[in-house]
Amino acid sequence: MDETTEARLTIGAFARRVGLAPSALRFYDDCGVLRPAHIDDATGYRFYEPGQEVRAGLVRRLREAGLPLVDVVAVLDGGPDEARAVLENHALRSRDMAAAAQAAVDSVLRDLHGAAGGAASGPETGRTRARVGGAEFAGAVRQVAPAVAGGARGEFPELGCVLLELDGHEVRLVATDRFRLAVRVLSAAAAEGRSRQVLVDVTEMRDLASWALREAEITLESDDRGIRVLGGGGTRALAVTDGTFPEYRWVLDALPPVAHRVITGRTDLLDAVAAHCGKPAIALRAEEQRLVLSGSGAGSTVLRAVCPGPPLDIAFDPEVLLGALEAAVGPDVLLESSSPTQPVMVRSADQGSFTTLVMPVGRV
């Protein structure tokens, strides 16, 4: 397929011109921030025009500056005074956050100790191997581990584990408590062997993450005897839990088409949901450019939002939704829903490889 069609550009060609990843362009289309000029009815391919490069370039620069999408929309589509106020406020917040981050890093560096490594294991046959970044793996564990079940672990030990899948050049970490499902996909720099999956207790996975964080790269190595993790600091053998993990792929594949999308600042939504923790449910109403949160015995909180599509009324267990938001990354969060009774997908433009599904509850 030609990358240009009568002055129209394919998503790949346009992405290279404006410095945005194709996945980011798809996300900005979903959010209504940067729509393609044309979508082919037969193939679903997106096409862009050269005249859209200026807006795309501004989106990229604003995102590089760390602006949430709600603020990006205000700068793009608001008046000059609103744009100036948004940018000046963001600059002030960024300076404060940078100072706080520097202080935190300095404190950790003062206390950081190296970890002693074990002996390396000998060569194995019939093994599956995948090499990934140590910090990236540690971050993936941090994201999925909160979705592991608590109270049900005695009856269903597999729900107290993280499913670790080695599948070609993809390493997947999956966890669920049946109310929330978290999936993180890592791209392996090198891989060999057939697909394998193991269940590892979440406590052991967290310990492994702390160790992996200090390694530039780690190699996951699995065979019929179990799984090991190799790094510059030595080798760690992981205890494998017997059990059958829920068919998470079926859950993802069975999701109906998205009918509602809500984009809002992640930190603001985190704070608003946290204020309702301890209550049975929190109601969300999304319409036009706002998201209203309310709960029994509490007032309403109104957040700025981008809400393409029809209004949405939905409710969640605050504790479950809070965990999904805490595991996400980036300044903003996208909620995708097919209906108030179906699982809601929580994701961000900054990390398309991480997906969380959250089950809604009855109305407040």
Beta strands, then each sheet from edge to edge (+ up, - down):
strand 1: 4-5
strand 2: 8-10
strand 3: 38-39
strand 4: 46-48
strand 5: 128-133
strand 6: 161-167
strand 7: 170-176
strand 8: 180-187
strand 9: 190-192
strand 10: 196-201
strand 11: 217-223
strand 12: 226-231
strand 13: 234-238
strand 14: 260-265
strand 15: 282-287
strand 16: 290-295
strand 17: 298-306
strand 18: 312-316
strand 19: 332-337
strand 20: 344-347
strand 21: 354-358
sheet 1: 1+ 2- 4+ 3-
sheet 2: 9+ 5- 11+ 12- 13+
sheet 3: 10+ 6- 7+ 8- 21+ 20- 19+ 14- 17+ 16- 15+ 18-
end
